[in-house]
C-alpha cells in the first residue's frame, strides 16, 4: 500500500516537473515579451509627442497599431496636464501688492478631451494630417500614457492557480514634461 502511494506521489511530481513548470515558465516569457513590446510602443509614442509638442492622428494610430503587435488588448488612457502660472498678490484687486512669486496649477485633460480633438464630429471633412486635428501642448506641460490590459495573461492565471494569488492585469505608465512647443 505504501509503495502504491509513493508511486502516485512520484507520478504527480513528475507531471508537475515535466508538464506544469515548463508551461508556467514559457507563459512568463510570453508575458514578459508582451510587456516589453507594449512598453516600447508606449515610450516611442510619448517621446514623439513630448518632442513635437502635439498629438496627431498619425502618431496615435501608429501607436495603436504597434501596440496590437504585442498580442494583448490594452485600455489606453492619455493624460495631459496644462501648466498655469498664477501671480500671487496680497490684495488681488491691487496690482502693486505683487509678492514676486507665482503658484503653479495644473489643469488636467484626459482621453475624452484629447480624442475629441483628434477625431472631431466633422472628421470626414478634415484630412488626417490637418492642423485642426492636432492636440497641441506647450513647453513645461505634462503628458502621460497609462496602459492596462483588458484581460489577464496565462502566466497571471497560472500564478493565481499555483500560488493562490489575485489575478493582476498588466499595468504600464510612462510620461513626462513636454520639451517642445507645437508650431
SVG drawing of the C-alpha trace seen along z (x, -y; Angstrom):
<svg xmlns="http://www.w3.org/2000/svg" viewBox="-20 -99 33 101">
<polyline fill="none" stroke="black" stroke-width="0.4" points="0.0,0.0 2.8,-2.4 4.6,-1.6 1.5,-2.4 1.1,-5.7 4.8,-6.6 4.2,-5.7 1.2,-8.0 3.2,-10.9 6.1,-10.3 3.8,-10.4 2.2,-13.6 5.6,-15.2 6.9,-14.1 3.8,-15.5 4.4,-18.8 8.1,-18.9 7.8,-17.9 4.4,-19.5 3.2,-22.3 6.5,-24.0 7.8,-24.4 4.4,-25.7 4.4,-28.2 8.0,-29.4 7.0,-29.7 3.9,-31.7 6.0,-34.0 8.4,-34.6 5.4,-35.4 4.1,-37.8 7.5,-39.5 7.7,-39.9 4.2,-41.3 5.2,-43.9 8.4,-44.8 6.6,-45.3 3.8,-47.4 6.3,-49.4 8.5,-50.1 5.5,-51.2 4.4,-53.5 7.8,-55.0 8.2,-55.7 4.7,-57.4 5.2,-59.5 8.7,-60.6 7.5,-61.6 4.6,-63.6 6.8,-65.3 9.4,-66.2 6.8,-67.5 4.6,-69.3 1.3,-67.9 -0.6,-64.6 -1.7,-64.0 -3.8,-61.3 -0.9,-59.6 1.2,-59.1 -1.7,-57.9 -2.8,-55.4 0.8,-54.2 1.0,-53.7 -2.2,-51.7 -1.0,-49.6 2.3,-48.9 0.5,-48.1 -1.5,-45.5 1.7,-43.6 2.1,-42.9 -0.7,-40.3 -2.6,-41.7 -5.6,-44.0 -4.9,-47.2 -7.0,-50.1 -5.1,-53.3 -5.5,-56.3 -3.8,-59.6 -3.4,-62.3 -2.3,-65.9 -1.7,-68.4 -1.5,-72.1 0.8,-74.2 -0.7,-77.5 1.3,-80.1 -0.7,-82.4 0.9,-85.5 0.5,-85.9 -0.9,-89.2 -1.7,-90.1 -4.7,-92.0 -5.9,-90.6 -7.6,-93.9 -4.3,-95.9 -1.6,-95.0 1.1,-96.8 0.8,-94.1 2.6,-91.5 4.6,-89.1 7.3,-88.4 6.3,-84.8 3.9,-82.5 1.8,-79.5 1.8,-76.6 -1.5,-74.9 -2.1,-72.0 -5.4,-71.6 -6.0,-68.0 -7.2,-66.9 -7.9,-63.2 -8.8,-60.7 -12.2,-62.2 -10.7,-65.7 -7.7,-64.5 -9.6,-62.1 -12.3,-64.8 -9.7,-67.0 -8.1,-64.1 -11.5,-62.7 -14.0,-65.6 -17.5,-65.0 -16.6,-66.5 -13.5,-64.3 -14.8,-63.1 -14.3,-66.6 -10.7,-67.0 -7.6,-65.2 -5.8,-63.1 -2.8,-65.4 -4.9,-68.6 -3.6,-71.1 -7.2,-71.2 -6.8,-67.5 -3.8,-68.1 -4.0,-68.3 -1.4,-71.0 0.7,-71.4 3.2,-73.9 6.7,-73.6 6.5,-72.6 3.2,-70.8 3.0,-67.1 1.9,-64.2 1.4,-60.7 0.0,-57.4 -1.3,-54.6 -1.9,-51.1 -3.9,-48.4 -4.5,-45.0 -8.2,-44.2 -7.7,-40.7 -5.2,-38.6 -2.3,-36.7 -1.8,-33.0 1.1,-33.5 -1.1,-35.5 -3.8,-32.8 -1.3,-30.1 0.3,-32.1 -3.1,-32.5 -3.8,-28.8 -0.4,-27.7 0.2,-30.3 -3.4,-31.3 -2.8,-34.9 -5.0,-37.5 -5.3,-37.9 -3.4,-41.1 -3.7,-42.7 -0.6,-44.2 -0.3,-47.9 2.2,-50.3 2.7,-54.0 5.1,-56.4 5.2,-60.2 7.0,-63.4 7.4,-67.1 6.7,-68.4 10.1,-69.6 9.0,-71.4 6.1,-73.6 3.8,-72.9 4.3,-75.2"/>
</svg>
